[in-house]
């Protein structure tokens, strides 16, 4: 990571302009109207499918962004002082995610159809009542830990050793809760398919998504203030994106390799449907290219990582690709027709969720205090280059 303290070059964060706030509110209104229209149309199941994909995507994104703050606290990484407030701003969206998950209850018959009947041995576990009870409680615990982490970090900024207990709790809950989400919201849709690695794939991918979201917000904040500063933190954030892009792609490949060579019909059907069957196969290759191949190629270059605008643009591409990946994981298990259930309705519903997230993050950024100018330049365990010494910590 970078050896240089980058807090002084962090872009200033101020109140959101009325135009941006109006835009976000307009996105929410348009998304809500699109969802209501789809519900009243001939295929309400498609509306609930889009709703589930977005709850899945945005819950993972918000949790993954807050996990970056926990990781920085546990590792005492002072390079992250420039991005930590941006990551913590997503904590305000965690309670909204809990409420949005609760909304799935009204579409449970279309989103989680006949799960208990499909596997009688798991009747209790797959019953809608127990599913919503355990997942709701788990999400509430994760949101509470995230808010406690953010509040503690705001009070103790400049003292990274404090708050490590809450950061540890959040990190553990993150892995457990998102594994449960992956099993209950994705794997249960195809109850005859299972993968013990799927939970790890989802929560590592969600951290990748959270890093991308932080990169996008950082790029937007820099653009909004007319600055392109903070290349040290930008390079470190780009390096994290590169590493977790490889990690997420690796977990995908490991699952693919084991299932494919095992050649068990109950497992290979899940992959064949998404890799070889129309209309899903083309989307899967788009995800692999836009979510992994292109970002990792761009972020291999040091000059690209040093520019917040470039890292933010790559983050935006990753977010679009990972949303499409969540769609490909969910939609083939729920869709009954041959046509691709992806169009204007899904785009507008997604815009509504994005507007909610943007309003939550913007409101949180307005309340977060700036880093303290009297904070120590580095944590006790942080290596610093000697005067005149060239640092080799750059990538």
DOKE-817493 format. One line per 3 residues: their letters; for each residue x, y, z of C-alpha. Coordinates in steps of 0.2 Angstrom, whole numbers, plus 5000, padded with zeros to 4 digits. Example, Ala and Ser with C-alpha at 12.3 -4.5 7.8 and 13.67 -1.06 7.14 Angstrom:
REM residues 2
as	5062:4978:5039 | 5068:4995:5036
END
This chain:
REM residues 395
xxx	5000:5000:5000 | 5005:5018:4999 | 5018:5024:5011
xxx	5012:5042:5010 | 4999:5050:5021 | 4985:5055:5009
xxx	4972:5063:5020 | 4977:5081:5015 | 4973:5078:4997
xxx	4956:5070:5001 | 4942:5079:4991 | 4931:5090:5002
xxx	4914:5084:5004 | 4900:5096:5007 | 4881:5096:5006
xxx	4873:5089:4991 | 4866:5102:4979 | 4847:5104:4976
xxx	4849:5098:4958 | 4857:5082:4963 | 4845:5079:4977
xxx	4831:5082:4965 | 4838:5070:4953 | 4840:5056:4966
xxx	4822:5059:4972 | 4816:5059:4954 | 4825:5042:4951
xxx	4816:5035:4966 | 4799:5041:4960 | 4802:5034:4943
xxx	4808:5018:4950 | 4793:5016:4961 | 4781:5021:4947
xxx	4789:5008:4935 | 4788:4994:4949 | 4769:4998:4952
xxx	4766:4998:4933 | 4775:4981:4931 | 4765:4974:4946
xxx	4748:4979:4938 | 4754:4972:4921 | 4752:4955:4914
xxx	4768:4948:4922 | 4769:4954:4940 | 4782:4940:4943
xxx	4794:4949:4932 | 4793:4965:4944 | 4796:4955:4959
xxx	4811:4946:4950 | 4819:4964:4947 | 4815:4969:4965
xxx	4824:4953:4972 | 4839:4956:4960 | 4841:4974:4966
xxx	4839:4970:4985 | 4852:4956:4983 | 4864:4968:4973
xxx	4862:4984:4984 | 4863:4974:5001 | 4879:4966:4996
xxx	4886:4983:4989 | 4882:4993:5005 | 4888:4979:5016
xxx	4904:4977:5006 | 4908:4996:5007 | 4906:4996:5026
xxx	4917:4981:5027 | 4931:4992:5019 | 4930:5003:5034
xxx	4931:4988:5046 | 4946:4981:5036 | 4955:4998:5037
xxx	4951:4999:5056 | 4958:4981:5059 | 4973:4983:5048
xxx	4977:5001:5055 | 4979:5006:5037 | 4981:5025:5037
xxx	4981:5027:5018 | 4963:5024:5019 | 4959:5040:5029
xxx	4955:5048:5012 | 4942:5035:5007 | 4936:5028:5024
xxx	4922:5042:5026 | 4916:5037:5009 | 4915:5019:5013
xxx	4906:5023:5030 | 4893:5033:5021 | 4885:5017:5014
xxx	4881:5012:5032 | 4866:5024:5031 | 4859:5013:5017
xxx	4860:4996:5028 | 4844:4999:5037 | 4835:5004:5021
xxx	4841:4987:5014 | 4832:4978:5029 | 4816:4987:5025
xxx	4818:4983:5006 | 4820:4965:5011 | 4804:4966:5021
xxx	4795:4972:5005 | 4799:4955:4997 | 4786:4947:5009
xxx	4772:4954:4998 | 4779:4945:4983 | 4785:4929:4992
xxx	4773:4918:4982 | 4781:4924:4966 | 4799:4925:4972
xxx	4800:4910:4982 | 4787:4898:4974 | 4784:4881:4982
xxx	4801:4879:4990 | 4795:4868:5004 | 4785:4857:4992
xxx	4801:4854:4981 | 4811:4847:4995 | 4800:4840:5009
xxx	4815:4836:5020 | 4819:4855:5021 | 4801:4860:5024
xxx	4804:4870:5039 | 4820:4878:5033 | 4813:4883:5016
xxx	4796:4889:5023 | 4793:4908:5019 | 4789:4912:5037
xxx	4806:4905:5044 | 4816:4912:5029 | 4810:4929:5032
xxx	4812:4928:5051 | 4830:4922:5050 | 4836:4933:5036
xxx	4827:4948:5043 | 4835:4946:5060 | 4852:4943:5052
xxx	4851:4958:5042 | 4846:4968:5057 | 4861:4962:5066
xxx	4872:4967:5052 | 4865:4984:5050 | 4866:4987:5069
xxx	4884:4982:5069 | 4888:4993:5053 | 4880:5008:5061
xxx	4889:5005:5077 | 4905:5004:5067 | 4902:5020:5058
xxx	4897:5030:5073 | 4912:5024:5083 | 4924:5028:5068
xxx	4917:5046:5067 | 4920:5049:5086 | 4937:5041:5086
xxx	4944:5047:5069 | 4963:5048:5070 | 4964:5034:5083
xxx	4963:5018:5072 | 4967:5006:5086 | 4950:5010:5095
xxx	4934:5001:5088 | 4943:4985:5083 | 4931:4975:5093
xxx	4916:4982:5083 | 4925:4980:5067 | 4929:4962:5071
xxx	4911:4959:5075 | 4905:4967:5058 | 4917:4957:5048
xxx	4912:4941:5056 | 4893:4945:5054 | 4897:4951:5036
xxx	4903:4933:5031 | 4890:4924:5040 | 4875:4935:5035
xxx	4880:4936:5017 | 4882:4918:5016 | 4865:4915:5022
xxx	4858:4928:5010 | 4867:4919:4995 | 4860:4902:5001
xxx	4842:4908:5004 | 4840:4921:4990 | 4849:4913:4976
xxx	4853:4895:4979 | 4835:4891:4986 | 4828:4897:4969
xxx	4835:4881:4962 | 4833:4869:4977 | 4841:4854:4969
xxx	4857:4864:4966 | 4870:4867:4979 | 4888:4873:4981
xxx	4897:4875:4998 | 4908:4888:4990 | 4894:4899:4984
xxx	4892:4909:5000 | 4911:4914:4999 | 4909:4918:4981
xxx	4894:4930:4985 | 4902:4939:5000 | 4919:4941:4992
xxx	4910:4948:4976 | 4900:4959:4987 | 4916:4967:4994
xxx	4922:4969:4976 | 4906:4978:4973 | 4908:4989:4988
xxx	4925:4994:4983 | 4919:4998:4966 | 4905:5009:4974
xxx	4918:5018:4984 | 4928:5021:4969 | 4913:5029:4960
xxx	4909:5040:4974 | 4927:5046:4976 | 4928:5050:4957
xxx	4911:5059:4958 | 4916:5069:4973 | 4933:5074:4965
xxx	4924:5079:4949 | 4911:5089:4958 | 4924:5099:4967
xxx	4935:5102:4951 | 4949:5092:4958 | 4959:5076:4953
xxx	4968:5074:4969 | 4972:5060:4981 | 4982:5049:4968
xxx	4990:5039:4982 | 4974:5033:4990 | 4967:5031:4972
xxx	4981:5020:4968 | 4979:5009:4984 | 4960:5008:4980
xxx	4963:5003:4962 | 4975:4990:4969 | 4962:4983:4980
xxx	4950:4982:4966 | 4962:4973:4955 | 4966:4960:4969
xxx	4948:4957:4973 | 4943:4956:4955 | 4956:4942:4953
xxx	4949:4934:4970 | 4931:4935:4964 | 4935:4928:4947
xxx	4945:4914:4955 | 4931:4908:4966 | 4920:4908:4951
xxx	4932:4897:4941 | 4935:4885:4956 | 4916:4882:4957
xxx	4915:4880:4938 | 4929:4868:4938 | 4923:4857:4952
xxx	4905:4856:4946 | 4910:4854:4928 | 4922:4839:4930
xxx	4911:4831:4944 | 4898:4831:4930 | 4883:4828:4941
xxx	4867:4832:4932 | 4859:4841:4948 | 4874:4853:4948
xxx	4879:4855:4930 | 4861:4860:4925 | 4864:4876:4934
xxx	4879:4880:4924 | 4873:4874:4908 | 4858:4885:4909
xxx	4868:4901:4911 | 4883:4897:4900 | 4876:4888:4885
xxx	4857:4891:4885 | 4849:4906:4876 | 4846:4920:4881
xxx	4857:4919:4896 | 4874:4913:4889 | 4878:4930:4880
xxx	4874:4939:4897 | 4886:4928:4906 | 4901:4932:4894
xxx	4897:4950:4895 | 4898:4949:4914 | 4915:4940:4913
xxx	4922:4953:4901 | 4915:4969:4909 | 4916:4963:4927
xxx	4933:4955:4927 | 4943:4955:4911 | 4942:4973:4907
xxx	4944:4980:4925 | 4959:4969:4929 | 4968:4974:4913
xxx	4965:4992:4915 | 4970:4992:4934 | 4987:4983:4930
xxx	4993:5000:4924 | 5000:5011:4938 | 4995:5027:4929
xxx	4977:5022:4927 | 4976:5018:4946 | 4984:5035:4950
xxx	4969:5044:4943 | 4953:5044:4953 | 4942:5048:4938
xxx	4949:5032:4929 | 4947:5021:4944 | 4929:5028:4947
xxx	4925:5024:4928 | 4932:5006:4931 | 4921:5005:4947
xxx	4906:5010:4937 | 4909:4997:4924 | 4911:4984:4938
xxx	4895:4989:4946 | 4885:4987:4930 | 4893:4970:4927
xxx	4890:4964:4944 | 4872:4969:4944 | 4870:4959:4928
xxx	4879:4945:4936 | 4866:4945:4950 | 4852:4945:4937
xxx	4860:4930:4928 | 4861:4921:4945 | 4842:4924:4949
xxx	4832:4926:4933 | 4835:4909:4925 | 4828:4900:4940
xxx	4812:4911:4940 | 4809:4914:4922 | 4797:4902:4913
xxx	4797:4910:4896 | 4810:4910:4882 | 4811:4928:4881
xxx	4825:4938:4890 | 4816:4947:4905 | 4827:4962:4904
xxx	4821:4979:4898 | 4816:4996:4902 | 4806:4991:4917
xxx	4821:4983:4925 | 4832:4998:4921 | 4819:5010:4929
xxx	4817:4999:4945 | 4836:4998:4947 | 4837:5017:4945
xxx	4824:5019:4959 | 4835:5008:4970 | 4851:5018:4965
xxx	4842:5034:4969 | 4838:5027:4987 | 4856:5022:4989
xxx	4862:5039:4983 | 4851:5049:4995 | 4856:5039:5009
xxx	4875:5040:5005 | 4874:5059:5002 | 4865:5062:5018
xxx	4878:5053:5027 | 4892:5062:5019 | 4885:5078:5024
xxx	4885:5073:5042 | 4902:5065:5043 | 4916:5076:5050
xxx	4932:5078:5040 | 4948:5070:5046 | 4956:5078:5060
xxx	4971:5089:5055 | 4979:5085:5072 | 4978:5066:5070
xxx	4995:5058:5069 | 5002:5056:5052 | 5004:5037:5053
xxx	4999:5023:5065 | 5012:5015:5076 | 5015:5000:5065
xxx	5015:5009:5049 | 5032:5009:5039 | 5037:5026:5033
xxx	5052:5029:5021 | 5067:5038:5028 | 5071:5055:5021
xxx	5078:5054:5004 | 5073:5036:5003 | 5063:5030:4988
xxx	5047:5020:4993 | 5045:5004:4983 | 5027:5002:4990
xx	5019:5009:4974 | 5011:4998:4962
END
